[in-house]
Amino acid sequence: MQQFENFLTDRGSKYAVSGGPVSSRAEIKTFLKQLCRDKRYAKATHNTWAAILPDDGPAKGDDGEAGAGMVILRMLEREGLTGHVVVVSRWFGGTKLGGDRFRRVQDAVDHYMANAEGLDGAA
């Protein structure tokens, strides 16, 4: 599991991005459970995620941030990254971000793609 924290804030909301290899929905569930063992992530307002599974296709979860999982999924599709889950965590800072919340999700995924090691599935 690779995690990047303290690289993005917007109007009080703080973001982190995590990811790692997965090959099934069960592995995604295990990954999310492992992530949330850290109480900071368990207390995050949202842990949105997406993955493209080699044998099972796309999977995503919004965790209350409607549409955010699809944003991550589209970015994974553009990069050709399969067999890898990416999770964007947000701690709400008290000010609603409106549509900017999707730009921050994109920024977090971009940060992950640029800094994560071993992204063999990328085109």
Contacts in CASP RR format, 6 or more apart in sequence:
PFRMAT RR
TARGET T0000
AUTHOR 0000-0000-0000
METHOD contacts of the structure
MODEL  1
MQQFENFLTDRGSKYAVSGGPVSSRAEIKTFLKQLCRDKRYAKATHNTWA
AILPDDGPAKGDDGEAGAGMVILRMLEREGLTGHVVVVSRWFGGTKLGGD
RFRRVQDAVDHYMANAEGLDGAA
1 18 0 8 1.000
1 19 0 8 1.000
1 20 0 8 1.000
1 31 0 8 1.000
1 34 0 8 1.000
1 35 0 8 1.000
2 18 0 8 1.000
2 19 0 8 1.000
2 20 0 8 1.000
2 112 0 8 1.000
2 116 0 8 1.000
2 117 0 8 1.000
3 16 0 8 1.000
3 17 0 8 1.000
3 18 0 8 1.000
3 19 0 8 1.000
4 16 0 8 1.000
4 17 0 8 1.000
4 18 0 8 1.000
4 111 0 8 1.000
4 112 0 8 1.000
4 115 0 8 1.000
4 116 0 8 1.000
5 16 0 8 1.000
6 14 0 8 1.000
6 16 0 8 1.000
7 15 0 8 1.000
7 16 0 8 1.000
7 111 0 8 1.000
8 14 0 8 1.000
8 15 0 8 1.000
8 104 0 8 1.000
8 107 0 8 1.000
8 108 0 8 1.000
8 111 0 8 1.000
9 15 0 8 1.000
10 97 0 8 1.000
10 100 0 8 1.000
10 104 0 8 1.000
11 93 0 8 1.000
11 94 0 8 1.000
11 95 0 8 1.000
11 97 0 8 1.000
12 93 0 8 1.000
12 94 0 8 1.000
12 95 0 8 1.000
13 90 0 8 1.000
13 91 0 8 1.000
13 92 0 8 1.000
13 93 0 8 1.000
13 94 0 8 1.000
13 95 0 8 1.000
13 97 0 8 1.000
13 101 0 8 1.000
13 104 0 8 1.000
14 90 0 8 1.000
14 91 0 8 1.000
14 93 0 8 1.000
15 88 0 8 1.000
15 89 0 8 1.000
15 90 0 8 1.000
15 91 0 8 1.000
15 104 0 8 1.000
15 107 0 8 1.000
15 108 0 8 1.000
16 41 0 8 1.000
16 44 0 8 1.000
16 88 0 8 1.000
16 89 0 8 1.000
16 108 0 8 1.000
17 86 0 8 1.000
17 87 0 8 1.000
17 88 0 8 1.000
17 89 0 8 1.000
17 108 0 8 1.000
17 109 0 8 1.000
17 111 0 8 1.000
17 112 0 8 1.000
18 35 0 8 1.000
18 41 0 8 1.000
18 86 0 8 1.000
18 87 0 8 1.000
18 89 0 8 1.000
18 112 0 8 1.000
19 31 0 8 1.000
19 84 0 8 1.000
19 85 0 8 1.000
19 86 0 8 1.000
19 87 0 8 1.000
19 112 0 8 1.000
19 116 0 8 1.000
20 31 0 8 1.000
20 84 0 8 1.000
20 85 0 8 1.000
20 86 0 8 1.000
20 116 0 8 1.000
21 83 0 8 1.000
21 84 0 8 1.000
22 28 0 8 1.000
22 31 0 8 1.000
22 51 0 8 1.000
22 53 0 8 1.000
22 83 0 8 1.000
22 84 0 8 1.000
22 85 0 8 1.000
23 53 0 8 1.000
23 54 0 8 1.000
23 55 0 8 1.000
23 83 0 8 1.000
24 53 0 8 1.000
24 55 0 8 1.000
24 56 0 8 1.000
25 53 0 8 1.000
25 56 0 8 1.000
25 59 0 8 1.000
27 85 0 8 1.000
28 49 0 8 1.000
28 51 0 8 1.000
28 53 0 8 1.000
28 59 0 8 1.000
28 85 0 8 1.000
31 85 0 8 1.000
31 87 0 8 1.000
32 47 0 8 1.000
32 49 0 8 1.000
32 87 0 8 1.000
35 41 0 8 1.000
35 47 0 8 1.000
35 87 0 8 1.000
35 89 0 8 1.000
36 42 0 8 1.000
36 47 0 8 1.000
41 47 0 8 1.000
41 89 0 8 1.000
43 91 0 8 1.000
44 89 0 8 1.000
44 90 0 8 1.000
44 91 0 8 1.000
45 65 0 8 1.000
45 90 0 8 1.000
45 91 0 8 1.000
45 92 0 8 1.000
46 62 0 8 1.000
46 63 0 8 1.000
46 64 0 8 1.000
46 65 0 8 1.000
46 68 0 8 1.000
46 88 0 8 1.000
46 89 0 8 1.000
46 90 0 8 1.000
46 92 0 8 1.000
47 63 0 8 1.000
47 87 0 8 1.000
47 88 0 8 1.000
47 89 0 8 1.000
48 60 0 8 1.000
48 61 0 8 1.000
48 62 0 8 1.000
48 63 0 8 1.000
48 64 0 8 1.000
48 65 0 8 1.000
48 67 0 8 1.000
48 68 0 8 1.000
48 69 0 8 1.000
48 72 0 8 1.000
48 87 0 8 1.000
48 88 0 8 1.000
48 89 0 8 1.000
48 90 0 8 1.000
48 105 0 8 1.000
49 60 0 8 1.000
49 61 0 8 1.000
49 63 0 8 1.000
49 69 0 8 1.000
49 72 0 8 1.000
49 85 0 8 1.000
49 86 0 8 1.000
49 87 0 8 1.000
49 88 0 8 1.000
50 58 0 8 1.000
50 59 0 8 1.000
50 60 0 8 1.000
50 61 0 8 1.000
50 69 0 8 1.000
50 70 0 8 1.000
50 72 0 8 1.000
50 73 0 8 1.000
50 76 0 8 1.000
50 85 0 8 1.000
50 86 0 8 1.000
51 58 0 8 1.000
51 59 0 8 1.000
51 60 0 8 1.000
51 76 0 8 1.000
51 83 0 8 1.000
51 84 0 8 1.000
51 85 0 8 1.000
51 86 0 8 1.000
52 58 0 8 1.000
52 59 0 8 1.000
52 73 0 8 1.000
52 76 0 8 1.000
52 77 0 8 1.000
52 80 0 8 1.000
52 81 0 8 1.000
52 82 0 8 1.000
52 83 0 8 1.000
52 84 0 8 1.000
53 59 0 8 1.000
53 82 0 8 1.000
53 83 0 8 1.000
54 82 0 8 1.000
54 83 0 8 1.000
58 73 0 8 1.000
58 77 0 8 1.000
60 69 0 8 1.000
60 70 0 8 1.000
60 72 0 8 1.000
60 73 0 8 1.000
61 68 0 8 1.000
61 69 0 8 1.000
62 68 0 8 1.000
62 69 0 8 1.000
62 70 0 8 1.000
65 90 0 8 1.000
65 101 0 8 1.000
65 105 0 8 1.000
67 102 0 8 1.000
68 88 0 8 1.000
68 101 0 8 1.000
68 102 0 8 1.000
68 105 0 8 1.000
69 105 0 8 1.000
71 102 0 8 1.000
71 105 0 8 1.000
71 106 0 8 1.000
71 109 0 8 1.000
72 86 0 8 1.000
72 88 0 8 1.000
72 105 0 8 1.000
72 109 0 8 1.000
75 86 0 8 1.000
75 106 0 8 1.000
75 109 0 8 1.000
75 110 0 8 1.000
75 113 0 8 1.000
76 82 0 8 1.000
76 84 0 8 1.000
76 86 0 8 1.000
76 109 0 8 1.000
79 113 0 8 1.000
79 119 0 8 1.000
79 122 0 8 1.000
79 123 0 8 1.000
80 121 0 8 1.000
80 122 0 8 1.000
80 123 0 8 1.000
81 113 0 8 1.000
81 119 0 8 1.000
81 121 0 8 1.000
81 122 0 8 1.000
81 123 0 8 1.000
82 121 0 8 1.000
83 121 0 8 1.000
84 119 0 8 1.000
84 121 0 8 1.000
86 109 0 8 1.000
86 112 0 8 1.000
88 105 0 8 1.000
88 108 0 8 1.000
88 109 0 8 1.000
90 101 0 8 1.000
90 104 0 8 1.000
97 104 0 8 1.000
113 119 0 8 1.000
113 122 0 8 1.000
END
